[in-house]
Amino acid sequence: MTSYVYVIHAGDAGPFKIGVTDNVAARCMALQGADAHPIQIDAVLPFDTRAQANIIESTRRFASRASGSPTRVERDSSRWE
């Protein structure tokens, strides 16, 4: 089954959220219910297995620790252009 690493943010200047899911649309709908700002999808990366996706997503934890934030990496749009 295909799994996906997704990158989303809420609002115009919201922080990024990086996660793993088997259904991006359902995950975004679930997250939208918890946030008053519209969620925007920045990237979706497909992987053949959940294990592969988890390895990529786990790099978020390393990046979060390096930035001093355990759960969020602040948006830096210059890296996506």
N, C-alpha and C positions, 0 to 999 in steps of 0.2 A: 504494500500500500504506500502511496506517495505521501510524504510529510513535507511540511513547509516551514521555513524560517521566515517570519514576517517582521517588518519594521513599520511602525505606525506612529503617528503623533496626533494630539488633540489640539484644536484651535490653531491660531496663526503662529504662536511662538511656544507651543507646548513641548515638553520633553519627549524624546523618543521612547517607545516601548519595543523591545525585541523579544520575540517568543517563538514557540514551536506549536504547530497545530496540524491536524489532519484536514481541517475545514476552515479556510481563511474567512469566508463570509460569515459563518456561524460564530466564529471567535470575535470578529469585529462587532457583530450585533450584540453579543454578550457584554463586551467591553463598553460599547456605546451606552448601554443602559446605566452604567456607573459613572458616566461623564457628561456634563452639560454641554461641552464643546463638541462639534462634529469631529469624528475620527477620520483621519486621512491616511491612506496606505501609501507608504514611500517605497517599499520594496517587498517582493515575494520571491523567495528562492526555493525551487522544488528539489527534493531529495528522494532517492529510491526507498530509503528506509528511515524510520524514526531515529535509529542510532546515529546515522549520518547527520541528520538535522540537529540532534542534541549536541553533537560535537561542535558544530558551528555555533549554535546558540550559547554554548558554555563559554565561548570567547567573550560574550557580553559580560559575564561575571568578572572576568579578568579586567576588561576595559572599565567596568564600573568601579572596581577597587582602585584602579590606577587614577581615576578621576576624583576619588574621594566620596562617591555616591554609591551606596550598595545596591540600589534598585533602579536608578535612572541615569542615562547618559544624556546630557544636555544636547539640544539640537544645534548642529553646526552645519548650516546649509552649504557652506563652501566645499565640504567634503563630498557632496552629492552632485556637484555641477561639473 
